[in-house]
Amino acid sequence: MSQDSFSKENDSHSSTGKDKFATRLIHFGAEVDKTTGASSVPIYQASTFHHFSLSEPPEYDYTRSGNPTRQALEDYIAKLEGGVRGFAFSSGMAAISTAFLLLSAGDHLICTEDVYGGTYRFLTVIASRLNIETTFVDMTDLDAVMAARKANTKAVYMETPSNPTLKITDVAAVTEWAKKHELLTFLDNTFMTPYHQRPLEQGVDVVLHSATKFLGGHSDVLAGLAVVANESLGRRLKMLQNSLGSVLGIQDSWLLMRGMKTLQARMEHSEKSAQKLAEWLTTRPEVERVYYPGLADHPGRDIHERQSRGYGAVVSFDTGSGEAARRVLDKVRIPLVAVSLGAVESILSYPAIMSHASMPKEVRYARGIGDGLLRFSVGLEDIDDLIADLEQALSR
Ligand SMILES: *Cc1c(COP(=O)(O)O)cnc(C)c1O
């Protein structure tokens, strides 16, 4: 079933294509139950569906293949990303690894070297075993991307801004080149979300999300989403999702939709705070470097502004040494000290021992991920409290 099944252009409660993003977030087509008028999508907690007539099989017959609650979520994300069809998976990695199986043995892929660690592990440990080969390149350098193409190259994988140093890839330039060579393009849009960045509009074929982060927004659901640009990719990804069975559960589908409704309100608040925090950090003598696309001197800021409507809520900064970073982590009072990001509560991560622990030290250093680097995902707390807390944690 396509997203059209839930687009009720003539219904009084649904939004139209002309409505702005905030309105579409709330009125996404399935927000009012057609049968009862209930104000949220019903949780169809069922694994199978009765055949009332054998000659007319039901629209849904088995929940791995389709479930109305999950379908509402899949149509919702497709609508927000401006895609043809959406898919919900049990995690971001389930979405990403399933999407990679659009490729076949013998294919070659060009991937950003700043890719999320789990994606790197999948490509280097599992895809390589299936004879899907990957070249990692600096995606901020279009020449490097082009130079990596081989006779069997079939796809390009992007992540922008990248984690944790927020490097910017020129999405339109990469996709324009990729299309010339009939390469499939993927983009992990976790950091920006469709509120800020809609890669399908820049020519990307498959958009991926760890919905565990900003889309869910509350550090209480693990989920992944994918949206494709055309029906043929939609049919192929549907077949993979159904065959691999890595679908999102029904209750989590509902929880995710609940979180997504407040995406814009959360992002706006967190982003305003992130900008303030980043600017404050640049004034601190204890901080050697601040990474945030909203800072005037951020490399790639012009490109970012062409393809995104904002800068997001993740700020990374270098305290200069492992000792200094550990002191901050010990002394902060407000943020969670944890992996993950994109939640109502602020989360302070230490890439060197968390997300990037498995990366060889030389490689990690070469990517700018030193022992003093911290990543701050700004939540919904009062920014003055967050800054005061960080100020006392930074002080020697
Ligand atoms: C967290 C994350 C993932 C993986 O998602 P899970 O939901 O943890 O499986 C992928 N990409 C990015 C950018 C992430 O931050």
The ligand as a MOL file (V3000), in Angstrom:
LIG
                    3D

  0  0  0     0  0            999 V3000
M  V30 BEGIN CTAB
M  V30 COUNTS 15 15 0 0 0
M  V30 BEGIN ATOM
M  V30 1 C 22.3500 5.8890 16.1660 0
M  V30 2 C 22.6500 6.0390 14.7230 0
M  V30 3 C 22.4880 4.9620 13.8290 0
M  V30 4 C 22.0670 3.5830 14.2820 0
M  V30 5 O 20.7430 3.5670 14.7320 0
M  V30 6 P 20.1870 2.5320 15.8310 0
M  V30 7 O 18.7840 2.9720 15.9940 0
M  V30 8 O 21.0230 2.6970 17.0510 0
M  V30 9 O 20.3170 1.1670 15.2480 0
M  V30 10 C 22.7540 5.2000 12.4880 0
M  V30 11 N 23.1700 6.3950 12.0480 0
M  V30 12 C 23.3540 7.4480 12.8800 0
M  V30 13 C 23.8240 8.7480 12.3260 0
M  V30 14 C 23.1080 7.3020 14.2460 0
M  V30 15 O 23.2980 8.3420 15.0600 0
M  V30 END ATOM
M  V30 BEGIN BOND
M  V30 1 1 1 2
M  V30 2 1 2 3
M  V30 3 2 2 14
M  V30 4 1 3 4
M  V30 5 2 3 10
M  V30 6 1 4 5
M  V30 7 1 5 6
M  V30 8 2 6 7
M  V30 9 1 6 8
M  V30 10 1 6 9
M  V30 11 1 10 11
M  V30 12 2 11 12
M  V30 13 1 12 13
M  V30 14 1 12 14
M  V30 15 1 14 15
M  V30 END BOND
M  V30 END CTAB
M  END
